Amino acid sequence: MSIKIIRSTDLPGGRLFEVKSDTKVIHVVLTWHALDGADEYNISANELINFLIYPEEVIRGHANRFIAHKGLNRHLARVIYEYENETIVVITFYISHVNRYFRGGICEDKILS
């Protein structure tokens, strides 16, 4: 399971990435807010996209959003995203304690299906 960023383009609201996985090509927008959050934790755009595409669980959030979780030792990477047509838009990213949000591996959305 790996991804390759084919190209990226700056947009007014963030950066659009064309990403090739083992099975398909997807389009992901990382908002400037999400990129700033990742930068605070020294997480690259590539790592953030990996957290999104290969999570340990995905739960439903508010307003038709989803939250992808990826464990980082005793912490949890949280990627909040939504769909705009066929494009995935990552709204924000942060790291929290695993005990606070992890629900045991449920999956309420699959980007790669």
C-alpha positions, -999 to 999 in steps of 0.1 A, spaced: 0 0 0 17 31 -12 8 64 -28 26 87 -53 18 123 -57 16 129 -94 12 167 -93 1 195 -71 -14 229 -78 -20 258 -55 -56 270 -53 -70 300 -34 -82 277 -6 -54 252 -5 -33 229 -26 -48 203 -49 -29 170 -51 -34 143 -78 -25 111 -61 -20 76 -75 -25 47 -52 -21 10 -59 -56 9 -74 -66 43 -87 -60 81 -90 -77 104 -66 -78 142 -61 -72 156 -27 -73 193 -16 -54 200 15 -67 234 28 -42 259 40 -56 254 75 -49 216 72 -14 222 59 -6 247 87 -18 221 112 4 194 97 33 218 97 29 224 135 35 186 140 63 183 113 40 162 92 45 163 54 17 166 29 26 130 18 23 117 53 -10 135 58 -24 121 26 -13 86 37 -31 91 70 -62 100 50 -60 71 24 -48 43 48 -65 51 81 -70 26 110 -106 38 113 -130 64 98 -159 78 118 -187 102 108 -183 138 119 -206 168 117 -221 183 86 -214 153 62 -177 152 72 -156 122 80 -127 118 104 -98 94 95 -78 82 124 -42 68 123 -24 57 155 9 73 164 20 55 196 -2 69 224 -15 96 201 -39 97 172 -37 116 139 -71 130 130 -78 141 94 -112 158 90 -124 157 54 -155 159 32 -163 153 -4 -169 180 -31 -181 159 -60 -152 135 -67 -126 155 -48 -117 149 -12 -112 181 7 -92 179 40 -106 206 63 -82 203 92 -56 180 108 -44 176 144 -30 151 168 -48 141 200 -46 114 226 -57 80 213 -79 73 243 -101 103 236 -114 95 201 -104 60 189 -134 37 187 -118 4 179 -113 3 142 -148 10 127 -150 22 91 -178 45 80 -161 55 48 -136 40 24 -117 63 0 -101 33 -18 -130 9 -24 
